[in-house]
Amino acid sequence: MMAPPRPRLAVAPDYFAGFMLILGGLAGVLELLLPWSPAVEKLPKYGSLTGWDKLVIGSSQQLSVADSIALYSVLAVAIAGGACILLGLAMFTPIDHQPFGAVALLVSVVSIGGAVWWVLRSRQAAGGLGPMLSNAQIGWYLFAVSGIVCLIGAIKALATP
């Protein structure tokens, strides 16, 4: 004889997870549009370089594999940001959030990995990490924290039954 099925608990929207995923996603998308660093003398027409500028300028150059990964991590973080926005919107619906939280966890780990790779490549560059941080502007900081904010939202979505 089979046991009767368990009654399903009503699932409520997870506003905190949704807010954190949308906030981190916006940071990931906006990093492409906001300034990362002042322009160097080789690029006088730019006042400062955005994430998109770095992507366009870097893709027209011959780069090592490691530098190419660092370059395209800028685009990967923006795509991850868009995904986190959509996943964050799903948190406002009364459905099971754990599958969306698992996807958000993977997306945020990719985003964090891209930022960590960028920092590691900057440490090996001629100037090192110090000059990069002293010249960093809002776009770079959004790039760096986007994955961490999304990770908080993903963990909250996974923790909510």
Summary of the structure (lengths in Angstrom):
residues: 161
radius of gyration: 19.2
end to end distance: 28.8
largest distance: 79.7
contacts: 535
relative contact order: 0.23
helix: 66%
strand: 4%
